[in-house]
Amino acid sequence: MSQKVIKIINPLGLHARPAAKIVECAGRFSSDIWLQYNDKEIDAKSIMSVLMLAAPVGAELGLRIEGSDESPARDALEQLFATGFGELE
């Protein structure tokens, strides 16, 4: 199992576009992937669940991955968050 804390750095926080990118990225991997925020843990492969987190800029999310490809999944999601979902100026 892999765990990491990741921070939302894009100015608008976790809205529809970033949520879709998270789900698309997570869906490329067979591992189970969860995000945690404000005592909620959700399936990162579910668009509705990711949207329901409603995490603002600066929020720190727990990322938990379990499965055969957890290392590349973690790397891909870390990169996605680190680039601000492509929304940084």
Wavefront OBJ file of the C-alpha trace (Angstrom):
o trace
v 0.000 0.000 0.000
v 1.208 3.487 -0.858
v 0.139 6.637 0.987
v 0.969 10.263 0.321
v -0.329 13.739 1.146
v -0.857 15.917 -1.925
v -1.815 19.575 -2.093
v -4.226 21.309 -4.452
v -2.346 24.257 -5.972
v -4.525 25.320 -8.893
v -6.352 28.616 -8.172
v -9.923 27.284 -8.469
v -9.484 24.153 -6.368
v -11.084 20.828 -7.153
v -13.813 21.683 -9.670
v -15.158 19.736 -12.664
v -12.114 19.857 -14.963
v -9.543 18.740 -12.370
v -11.956 16.108 -11.057
v -12.303 14.667 -14.567
v -8.517 14.610 -14.954
v -8.114 12.783 -11.636
v -10.705 10.161 -12.629
v -9.153 9.732 -16.082
v -5.670 9.342 -14.583
v -6.803 6.938 -11.843
v -8.754 4.894 -14.380
v -5.573 4.031 -16.271
v -4.428 1.849 -13.377
v -5.738 -1.416 -11.959
v -4.884 -0.454 -8.362
v -7.570 0.765 -5.991
v -7.093 4.511 -5.484
v -8.685 6.608 -2.735
v -8.583 10.297 -1.866
v -9.202 11.557 1.671
v -10.308 15.040 2.687
v -12.194 16.310 5.753
v -12.758 12.826 7.188
v -14.154 11.559 3.870
v -12.455 8.839 1.866
v -13.633 8.395 -1.701
v -12.891 6.254 -4.743
v -10.715 8.371 -7.066
v -12.183 6.565 -10.078
v -15.672 7.970 -9.413
v -16.322 11.435 -10.869
v -19.238 12.125 -8.536
v -17.219 11.138 -5.472
v -14.266 13.326 -6.483
v -16.567 16.293 -7.142
v -18.242 15.838 -3.748
v -14.907 16.488 -2.005
v -15.162 20.153 -3.086
v -11.589 20.767 -1.930
v -10.349 24.365 -2.285
v -6.938 25.633 -3.308
v -4.437 24.861 -0.562
v -6.310 21.762 0.628
v -4.182 18.769 1.510
v -5.600 15.428 0.417
v -4.569 11.985 1.479
v -3.805 9.688 -1.420
v -3.972 5.943 -0.754
v -3.233 3.356 -3.431
v -3.276 -0.403 -3.186
v -2.529 -2.789 -6.015
v -0.005 -4.138 -8.468
v 0.708 -0.814 -10.205
v 0.546 1.505 -7.191
v 3.970 3.083 -7.765
v 3.291 4.338 -11.311
v -0.239 5.340 -10.257
v 1.136 7.412 -7.378
v 3.722 9.035 -9.654
v 1.098 9.932 -12.279
v -1.308 11.432 -9.731
v 1.462 13.331 -7.938
v 2.506 14.835 -11.281
v -1.099 15.783 -12.094
v -1.510 17.621 -8.774
v 1.996 19.181 -8.978
v 1.181 20.769 -12.341
v -2.074 22.249 -11.032
v -4.085 20.109 -13.457
v -2.717 22.277 -16.276
v -4.423 25.388 -14.854
v -1.359 27.262 -13.576
v -0.378 30.419 -15.399
l 1 2 3 4 5 6 7 8 9 10 11 12 13 14 15 16 17 18 19 20 21 22 23 24 25 26 27 28 29 30 31 32 33 34 35 36 37 38 39 40 41 42 43 44 45 46 47 48 49 50 51 52 53 54 55 56 57 58 59 60 61 62 63 64 65 66 67 68 69 70 71 72 73 74 75 76 77 78 79 80 81 82 83 84 85 86 87 88 89
